Amino acid sequence: MILAAMKKKGYTVYPVHPTANIIDNSITYNSLDQIPQKPEGAIIVLPPHNAERAANEVIAAGIKNIWFQQGSESEKAVRYAVLNGENVISGQCVWMFLKHAGFPHNVHRWVWSLSASG
């Protein structure tokens, strides 16, 4: 769902999955080295026990920005990424930051903005 929403908002996205060929009507790459151009960042949407392996692959590909979708991060993966010089976002929902994401994400963003400004 994040993939489709980002495409709809005009982002260029390259879904990566080791076995899938298509996700949300998008051609899927089996590894980061198959992507036609190096992306600016990677959004990791995986079970937390796979997050460190994914972060390692992102770092090895030379991608400097990692967003661990809320619930996908592990403390070890985040620490590993930071120690390797990555710009990391974790514990935040991608949906909250997509413009015009709609309900309930806009309410979540509003509540977050209140707590962030206080």
C-alpha positions, -999 to 999 in steps of 0.1 A, spaced: 0 0 0 29 24 7 43 16 -27 10 25 -45 5 57 -25 41 69 -32 37 62 -69 3 81 -69 21 111 -52 47 111 -81 76 94 -64 99 71 -84 99 39 -66 118 6 -71 103 -22 -51 128 -49 -41 117 -84 -31 138 -116 -33 111 -137 -50 82 -115 -61 80 -103 -97 52 -78 -93 40 -58 -62 11 -34 -65 13 -35 -103 50 -25 -102 79 -45 -116 99 -58 -86 137 -61 -85 152 -91 -68 180 -71 -53 192 -35 -50 220 -41 -75 193 -47 -102 177 -13 -99 185 9 -130 197 38 -110 208 43 -74 179 57 -53 183 85 -28 169 64 0 154 31 10 122 25 29 124 -8 47 90 -25 52 99 -59 66 95 -79 98 120 -65 123 140 -98 123 149 -90 86 157 -54 92 194 -57 99 200 -78 67 181 -52 47 201 -23 62 233 -41 54 222 -44 17 212 -8 16 246 3 31 265 -20 7 246 -4 -23 258 31 -12 224 44 -4 227 69 24 191 73 36 171 46 53 136 48 66 125 19 87 87 19 84 71 20 119 71 -16 132 98 -27 108 128 -16 128 149 -35 152 172 -17 177 201 -36 163 193 -26 127 189 10 135 221 11 155 240 -7 128 228 18 102 236 49 123 271 35 131 277 31 93 269 67 86 233 64 74 207 91 78 180 71 96 144 76 103 127 50 125 95 47 146 77 70 122 50 60 97 57 69 61 20 75 56 21 104 80 44 123 58 28 118 25 9 149 15 -28 145 14 -27 110 28 -62 113 42 -78 99 73 -65 85 97 -30 95 87 -37 132 87 -50 129 122 -19 110 133 3 137 117 -16 164 135 -13 147 169 24 141 162 29 178 153 14 188 187 38 165 206 68 175 185 63 212 191 58 209 228 
